[in-house]
Amino acid sequence: MEKLRALPRTLSSKRGSWIWLGIVLIVFVAMFGAFGRATAPALNATAPANSESTQVAELLKQFPNADQQSVIVVSTANDGAALSPAHLSALKGLLPAIEKETGLAPSGPVPSEDGKAAVIIAPMTLTSDNSENADHLKALREVIADKKTSSSDLNTMQLQVTGGPAFGADIAGAFEGADIQLLLVTIATVAMLLMLTYRSPVLWLIPLIVVAFADQLAGKVTAWLGTQASLQFDTGIISVLVFGAGTNYALLFISRYREELPRFADHRQALAEAWKRTAPAILASNVTVVIALATLVFAAIPGTRGLGIASAVGLLIALAAVLFALPPVLAIFGRKIFWPFIPRFTESTVESVVELPGELQEEKPKELGKLWRSIATNVVRRPVVCLTAALALLAIMATGLIGSSVGLNQIEKFRVQSESATGLQVLSEHFSPGEAQPMMIVSNSAQEKAVADRAADVSGVVRSQIAGETEDGKLTKIMVTSEYAPGTPESLAQVNDLRNAVHDVPEANALVGGAVATDADARTGNLADFLLVAPPVLGVSFLVLLILLRSLVAPVLLLAANIVSATAAIGAGAWLSRTLFNQPALDLQVPLLAFLFLVALGIDYTIFLVHRAKTEAATHGTREGMVRAVASTGGVITSAGIVLAGVFAALGILPLVTLGQLGLIVGIGVVVDTLVVRTVLVPAIFSLLGDKIWWPGKVPAPAVDADGASAPLGSNANLTAARSAHPAAAQRMDTQSRDESARTSESIDR
């Protein structure tokens, strides 16, 4: 325990800071060397591992040429007219070039019934790596483009390559270089916001460099972990989380360091005091988010489960960087790092603060944020009005959920239209929309005809045909073509109808899979994950608040405020997605991830504020303590919230609608959480309940002197000796504290 108490002094001492910086660098180099070559696995399963579609995907691997899938080359005339015999002849002449590129013989062209379109079916050998498949598709498209340029008939047509493999390749191709772009945009966003926050041309570099190193190390460690445990996750989201949370921790720590500098002649003592005061809150907030993310290990969707584990590891690395790498760097540079607004130390500060113990130093009256003090005072003065207004605003935002739906089809998932999406649209206009992504049934071969016939009788099925069997002849695959476009409500309902039909065939053991079935299973899995994961996330948040505040009432109300805020943000994000960005629905993973991030990250700001409020309440009472807490933390929490919102907004540059929606919702939620919940809603609740907010725990009432003013913390018995040793400082502090408390109380009472 004594060593833990000495840790802040060791981190900031003249010798210790260099030792700790050396240790941090050695650990970073060693870990980067150990994990530096790791790359995140290129896995993209979207349905639960035990779902019917996943079982079909595994069974299909037993069939000959299981690594072959077909892409579709869709052709239409530039003028929209029917294709001429010359057009069809030119398309037929394209087949040898396609076969040369793919190594497999294509078939077609097959004209549509209206004669305005034709398709070429081109089988390809694919791998499990979408990036590699994207290279094959790119080469095929280049071959088609070259042939089109050299042929006058082909040049009068539009040719698009679409189909299941093309969609996967286009997603991988869209992310080519996107991680670097996201990193650069994130760094630029954080740098700009830090410069505005610190108003220093130098200081912003320190936390940015520390967090950037943490992000790079987190990327390598999580990639190695993903490879070892076969995890699936989006590296961009992890980078955003590490940058956002790490910068928030740094902002809180540096803000407290700046607050302590005028109180100490030695900046190293101020740094140690800041570490001691902020480390518990930073640790509590980090543990909350990490445990909340760790609950995703129970999720059924592979991408959700992998993201939770990898993100938790990344945030732990960010925590270690801020608590153990940032302090030594700040200690080495000293207070001049704040240039040109360097917090100065004066003789008056020496007399009234430096010689007194830490608890007494904490209570030196200081110039708190006037704007935040004014806002908090007005909220505490009129809690009912402010609480009603805040809840009304959040309720209006939540109405955006009315009419919202969840689930995007393949075309809607791209923020920027892709060739595969355009091709699918054209295909749907002239052929049965289900041609691009047929459903696959695997059954026992002895009942193959009965299963195929039963599937053909399902409403909306255009064609049901046997497509092959395993080498041992035990299993048969049946391809089912639908008249409904993939991802539509009709196609999803048809999956259930088809499954009900073929499951009834005796001894067939028939299973329905394919892209559309996978989509249906993913929707079911995401809903189940939300219902499974949300309660533990809320439970973890409640438990951390319970331990931190030693209260039952406060955690319940604070968590309720967080839930209301998260719901409002999701509603506002869904409404903006529909009205401004013409996105008809939220993608499947967005509600769960948005709720998780908003609740877990929102608890961060709750901890920062309420931890300070409880400290202040022990001296000044609950109402005034909340005013002082808002005044002290309003600036740093707002800065942290804006930084985090800006970092998540950077996800909007990525090509998938999923990430853009997630960034939009979390960005809105963080801003609302910062400006409405922490500034208005929580202070209003604390003002209405007063000391009852801490039940069943108790906060010592402020001591009252003969004049009726609140005495400073120095009235506690354990500080009597210190006050006796420094009578002049104690007397000055008493006078200043009484004056400030009286002014605040008078303002609140008005």
Buried (B, 14 or more C-beta within 10 A) or exposed (E): EEEEEEBBBBBBBEEBBEEBBEEBEEBBEEBBEEBEEBEBBBBBBBBBEEBBBBBBBEBBEBBEEBEBBBBBBBBBBEEEEBBEEEBBEBBEEBBEBBBEBBEBEBEBBBBBEEBBBBBBBBBBEBEEBBEBBBBBBBEBBEBBEEBBEEBEBBEBBBBBBBBBBBBBBBBBBBBBEBBEBBBEBBBEBBBEBBBEBBEBEBBBBBBBEBBBBBBBBBBBBBBBBBBEEEBBBBBBBBBBBBBBBBBBBBBBBBBBBBBBBBBBBBBBBBBBBBBBBBBEBBBBBBBBBBBBBBBBEEBBBBBBBBBBBBBBBBBBBBBBBBBBBBBBBBBBBBBEBBEEEBBEBEEEBBBBBBBBBEBBBBBBBBEBBEEBBBBBBBBBBBBEEBBEBBBEBBEEBBEBBEEBEBBBBBBBBBBEEBBBBBBBBBBBBBBBBBBBBBBBBBBBBEBBBBBBEBBBEBEBBBBBEBBBBBEEEEBBBBBBBBBBBBBBEBBBBBBEBBBEBBBEBEEBBBBBBBBBBBBBBBBBBBBBBBEBBBEBBBBBBBEBBBEBBBBBBBBEBBBEBBBBBBBBBBBBBBBBBBEEEEBEBBBBBBBBBBBBBBBBBBBBBBBBBBBBBBBBBBBBBBBBBBBBBBBBBBBBBBBBBBBBBBBBBBBBBBBBBBBBBBBBBBBBBBBBBBBBBBBBBBBBBBBBBBBEBBEEBEBEBBBEEEEEBBBBBBBBEEBEEBBEEBEEBBEBBBEBBBEBBBEBBEBBEE
